[in-house]
Amino acid sequence: MIAAIQRLIQQEAKLVLPAAQLTPRANLYALGLSSFDAIRLLVALERTFKVELPRETLKRETMATIDAIATAIRAARPTPAALRRAA
């Protein structure tokens, strides 16, 4: 998941470092992530991981690090039990 997030950051954001050099806890905003970049990245993440991030997660902290993004994506994925109930 980390490599996929890094790839999307590279495509959607203009940071001072290549995304491949980012550590999972690097502050993306400190490295140049703008609000516009964050929105573009959010849309790309939802499309790539086939999730919809809940409204309450749409805040600066969610997009601040690769770790935070991965946590939000994992939380947005349906659990196996939820998938069985929906079927």
NORQUI-V852669 format. One record per residue. N is the residue number from 1. RES is the residue in one small letter. SS is DSSP state (H for helix, E for strand, L for the rest). PHI is phi in whole degrees, -180 to 180 (999 if undefined). NEAR is the number of other C-alpha atoms within 8 Angstrom. Layout:
BEGIN
N/RES/SS/PHI/NEAR, N/RES/SS/PHI/NEAR
END
This chain:
BEGIN
1/m/L/999/5, 2/i/H/-61/8, 3/a/H/-63/7, 4/a/H/-65/7, 5/i/H/-65/12, 6/q/H/-60/12, 7/r/H/-61/10, 8/l/H/-67/11, 9/i/H/-61/10, 10/q/H/-60/12, 11/q/H/-75/6, 12/e/H/-105/10, 13/a/L/-125/12, 14/k/L/-110/8, 15/l/L/-106/11, 16/v/L/-76/6, 17/l/L/-122/7, 18/p/L/-62/8, 19/a/H/-59/10, 20/a/H/-64/8, 21/q/H/-91/6, 22/l/L/-76/9, 23/t/L/-85/6, 24/p/L/-60/8, 25/r/L/-107/7, 26/a/L/-65/9, 27/n/L/-78/8, 28/l/L/-65/12, 29/y/L/-67/8, 30/a/L/-66/6, 31/l/L/-93/9, 32/g/L/112/9, 33/l/L/-65/12, 34/s/L/-96/8, 35/s/H/-61/6, 36/f/H/-63/6, 37/d/H/-60/11, 38/a/H/-62/11, 39/i/H/-66/8, 40/r/H/-60/10, 41/l/H/-65/12, 42/l/H/-58/8, 43/v/H/-63/8, 44/a/H/-65/10, 45/l/H/-64/12, 46/e/H/-62/11, 47/r/H/-67/8, 48/t/H/-68/6, 49/f/H/-94/7, 50/k/L/53/7, 51/v/L/-132/10, 52/e/L/-123/6, 53/l/L/-70/10, 54/p/L/-60/7, 55/r/H/-52/5, 56/e/H/-67/5, 57/t/H/-91/8, 58/l/L/-82/8, 59/k/L/-144/7, 60/r/H/-55/6, 61/e/H/-62/7, 62/t/H/-66/11, 63/m/H/-103/11, 64/a/L/-73/12, 65/t/L/-142/13, 66/i/H/-64/15, 67/d/H/-58/8, 68/a/H/-65/11, 69/i/H/-63/12, 70/a/H/-61/11, 71/t/H/-62/8, 72/a/H/-65/11, 73/i/H/-67/11, 74/r/H/-61/7, 75/a/H/-68/7, 76/a/H/-83/10, 77/r/L/-74/7, 78/p/L/-68/7, 79/t/L/-78/6, 80/p/H/-57/6, 81/a/H/-65/6, 82/a/H/-65/8, 83/l/H/-66/9, 84/r/H/-66/7, 85/r/H/-65/6, 86/a/H/-75/5, 87/a/L/-76/4
END
